[in-house]
Amino acid sequence: MQIPTSRDRGSPVQTVQPDTGAVPRLIVIVLFEGVDLLDVTGPPEVFSLVRRETDDATGYRVALAAETTAPVTTAAGVRILPDLTFDQAAEGGIDTLLVPGSVEVDEGRRVRAVTDPAVVERVRTLAARSRRVASVCVGAHLLAAAGLLDGRRATTHWSTAGQLAAEHPEIEVDADPIFIREGEVWTGAGISACLDLSLALVAEDFGEELALRVARQLVMYLKRPSGQSQFSVPLEPVSTTRRIEELRHHILRNLSGRLTVPDLAAHAHVSERQLTRIFKTELGTTPSAYIESARVELARHQLESGDATLERIATACGFGTTDTLVRAFRRRLGTTPTDYRQRFRTTAAATGGAVTAAGR
């Protein structure tokens, strides 16, 4: 399958000097063999809606750049046609350089980010021509190899965060946030977080109001706070141990009640020390931290979908007090319950029961 990516593919791509405001900002997306498809196609969906939601000619122009203009085969097997070569992209000013990633999986199903030295060198050259640089998912490894993340805090997909930290100790790797901005260098977490990163770029360029309209067109939230975790408790890897799985379900069924370590140990018929060891081995966390994460997850849903007071939510989710709820939110999500509700509260549509961003 081959996907054309420009309406006027035969014409040269118009380059722009950043921040002139006279013509659309040029976003160059780096292409190479084996690149992750969603990393390439997700952000342009966000950027394309900017012009549709405005009354003037401003917005973005997206160009896909590769070593040659021959079709590039993505990791999904879908072929994409580049708009221009790397050499052509380097001839003009680039507003935003967007760097996607690629991974390989070994026989043990271990995932590793791929960093082709030739691509790294191209990224380094193009970054020097760009106002800002952003990586999508494991594209952070390419930025790191190009020296663009030295001394910075950065994120990437959780599955390769350990690799990034081991190979680049000069980088402060934080695998939890969905995106991080350090000056004019942005790094994004995995898969669908590319949309959150793209919306954040739109908000910076054109304001929160326009970003909200774009988010509504995409039927997604305006943008999750950059500090929000990549993880959702119910989506955590399932343990292979029946005892810990039963404990997890017991916790999720009894979040409003008493869930101390001694109580859980008694429920599982093990010692407190053994319980802690089981959680560390199976889930990579402590029982108390897991309980807090589960309670925050439940509180998130209640903040998004209802009008309950913080006091009532704190009680229903087992926090006891509002202060405890606020501290847990700051610790886990880097925001407050009030701010979270303002950003992510949802309302049912008058017809059809659809859910849209409330935009508060």
Summary of the structure (lengths in Angstrom):
residues: 360
radius of gyration: 22.5
end to end distance: 41.4
largest distance: 71.3
contacts: 1152
relative contact order: 0.09
helix: 43%
strand: 16%
